[in-house]
Amino acid sequence: MARNSGGVELFCAGSNLSGVIHANVSGPRVCSSDQEDNIREDFRGNCVNVTGLGGWTTDTRFATQGNWPRHKQTMPYFDSWSPADGNPTEFPGAPSQSRAPLKTEETLLYKEYNQQQIEVDIVSYPSIMASSRKQCRRRSGNSKSRKRYLAELQPVTVPQQVSQVVFISEDEHLKHHLLKMLVTDLLPFSKVKDVGFRAYCRALNPTFDPPSSALWVRTELQSVYEHIKAEVRNMLQSVPEVALTAEMWTHTSEGVYLTVSCHFIDRYWKRRNCLLETVALDSERDASRVAEQLLKTSSDWGIADKVKVVVSNMICKGSMTESCEAKGWAHVRCFVCNLDIVFREALAKLDEPLWRVPQLLRKCRAIVRFFQQERDAQRQLRANQEKLNLSPLRLVQAAAEDTWLDVGTMLQRLSEQRAAINLVLLQHVKEDLWLNDRDVEKINSVLAALQPLRDTAKEMVSDGYESLSNIIPLVDNLQKSMARLSEDGNQVAKALADVCLRRFSHAGDHRWMALSTAMDPRFKNIMLFSSRAQTIEQKLQAELKALCPSKDASPLGFGTDEVDAILKKYKSTNTMVRDQNPLDFWRLPRGFKKLSHIAQKYLTVVSTAVPLQRAFNPEISRRVHHSRCHLEPENVNLMMFLNGHWSIESSNSPESE
């Protein structure tokens, strides 16, 4: 719902003009619907900037006075106001007589919200009439009952005096969606100049003249940016604690960038994330400088004292853990980044005469490169795929960084298309690229060893982010699967299992991982009934004692009857199913109000530095990387911020809800 200290916004739509009425009002008033052609007469003397632009707000149904419109739904014009309580108080310039009751075919549904803010339930005319008639039929079948029902609809109470009305034209509506498109797809501002794009816009709407100025695009988006930034800043002031994520990515021509986001759980127990800033880093990638930048960003947003943990995908000089601890923060490496490190270290162990997996990967990359560069080979491959009844899939090149997901996708395609590939290689006399039986055996071993990683990714994939609490259970399952493959003689799986054991064996000793797992009702038994249970309970007792100090506290700071009773009750509750949302447990009143503060603190921390749908989907990841690498350097921060808050796909955008 729109909130504006100056008034309330209502939608209107006519036969030739659809737009938004922005009204500043005072005194109790009621609006009714009548003839459209009287609107200008009734509001004469009060219409200011009739053809101007409305402002921007985060609610898609309303617009506020400012620089850019947002409207989505329409309603019939209303041309007069009648008293809500029987006292005839009219608009200045409006007819003095009260209007007749609402007509059946010009009905508007209203709902009183409270004394200062209102929400108008507005739908288009056909929807209103269909809904009203349906409800009338349930009450009575005659037209007199329907008229009585429509006349009794509760009107909206508007608490202030009308001072101005702003109409938003259809062209402005289309410009709004043009900006939305640029933000959602991370397109450069120069897109509005493209001849083909402009011709397409005119084909859709011959009366629409799309703007052709990149300066206009930047000016409008800058206004939206400033408005959203102020809203996010105000929202973060009421958040007690946040976690930061730091994503480092490389621009193809402009060097390294750092995207900083913050995460928290709101008072309704919903996970929220806010992209804060994207800044360019120097080429040195020093951990201490990254930590300084994180401190600067969090200070600029007024949350420096609320940050407790930083989750990053950094591979840079120095230790991110030590640099973050120097700022008073804990550091957690992104789980996706950890899996890639495990895979690379396992590959290094397999660089022996018997296996030589790195050499096999170089050969596979050369095969893909050959088909990408030779058009004749591409045509022959498609013909062979059709002849052999194979799926017409293109070959995929793995990144040079040897990420397990890219390598697995590349090897899977080569294994499926081996017969068609070898026929083409024979025609082009490329014996050095021929995939022999030994190569295929190695490829199948690598794919089998990567299957547990794929299963782990499937369990994590969702929209947005997941809590850090799922890492320990996932790693336990991953190690068990690797152990079974190792027993079957898969050397790649054995190497992966050895590295996993070394990398994740101390995950239970990490304070944030351990306590977040204990506070997750799905996995609490893994920690509270394990060999580390006593240590975990002591840490939870210390956290509870800080919230509810007791007179009988022991010198050690834990073990009071109150704290023990809370933990005992929590341990005795049933665990949730894995695919349930753990925040639902704490949202409901279960007698764990004090413990819920600890749960909110530790479940706030996320497991990855990037959204999961991008972390485990190479296609989406490549598309996002390609899009942001084509942004102008001066627009990177603006577009990345709006893409996180104002795009169609963003969870923070009202239009995505």
Secondary structure as GFF3:
##gff-version 3
##sequence-region A 1 657
A	DSSP	beta_strand	8	13	.	.	.	ID=ss1
A	DSSP	beta_strand	18	23	.	.	.	ID=ss2
A	DSSP	beta_strand	26	32	.	.	.	ID=ss3
A	DSSP	three_ten_helix	36	38	.	.	.	ID=ss4
A	DSSP	alpha_helix	39	42	.	.	.	ID=ss5
A	DSSP	beta_strand	80	83	.	.	.	ID=ss6
A	DSSP	alpha_helix	125	139	.	.	.	ID=ss7
A	DSSP	alpha_helix	143	151	.	.	.	ID=ss8
A	DSSP	beta_strand	158	160	.	.	.	ID=ss9
A	DSSP	alpha_helix	170	184	.	.	.	ID=ss10
A	DSSP	three_ten_helix	189	193	.	.	.	ID=ss11
A	DSSP	alpha_helix	195	204	.	.	.	ID=ss12
A	DSSP	alpha_helix	214	237	.	.	.	ID=ss13
A	DSSP	beta_strand	242	251	.	.	.	ID=ss14
A	DSSP	beta_strand	255	265	.	.	.	ID=ss15
A	DSSP	beta_strand	271	281	.	.	.	ID=ss16
A	DSSP	alpha_helix	287	300	.	.	.	ID=ss17
A	DSSP	three_ten_helix	304	306	.	.	.	ID=ss18
A	DSSP	beta_strand	307	312	.	.	.	ID=ss19
A	DSSP	alpha_helix	320	326	.	.	.	ID=ss20
A	DSSP	beta_strand	330	333	.	.	.	ID=ss21
A	DSSP	alpha_helix	335	349	.	.	.	ID=ss22
A	DSSP	alpha_helix	357	373	.	.	.	ID=ss23
A	DSSP	alpha_helix	375	387	.	.	.	ID=ss24
A	DSSP	alpha_helix	404	416	.	.	.	ID=ss25
A	DSSP	alpha_helix	418	427	.	.	.	ID=ss26
A	DSSP	three_ten_helix	431	433	.	.	.	ID=ss27
A	DSSP	alpha_helix	437	460	.	.	.	ID=ss28
A	DSSP	three_ten_helix	468	470	.	.	.	ID=ss29
A	DSSP	alpha_helix	471	487	.	.	.	ID=ss30
A	DSSP	alpha_helix	491	504	.	.	.	ID=ss31
A	DSSP	three_ten_helix	507	509	.	.	.	ID=ss32
A	DSSP	alpha_helix	511	518	.	.	.	ID=ss33
A	DSSP	alpha_helix	524	528	.	.	.	ID=ss34
A	DSSP	alpha_helix	533	547	.	.	.	ID=ss35
A	DSSP	alpha_helix	561	572	.	.	.	ID=ss36
A	DSSP	alpha_helix	582	587	.	.	.	ID=ss37
A	DSSP	alpha_helix	593	603	.	.	.	ID=ss38
A	DSSP	alpha_helix	612	615	.	.	.	ID=ss39
A	DSSP	alpha_helix	618	629	.	.	.	ID=ss40
A	DSSP	three_ten_helix	633	635	.	.	.	ID=ss41
A	DSSP	alpha_helix	636	645	.	.	.	ID=ss42
A	DSSP	three_ten_helix	654	656	.	.	.	ID=ss43
###
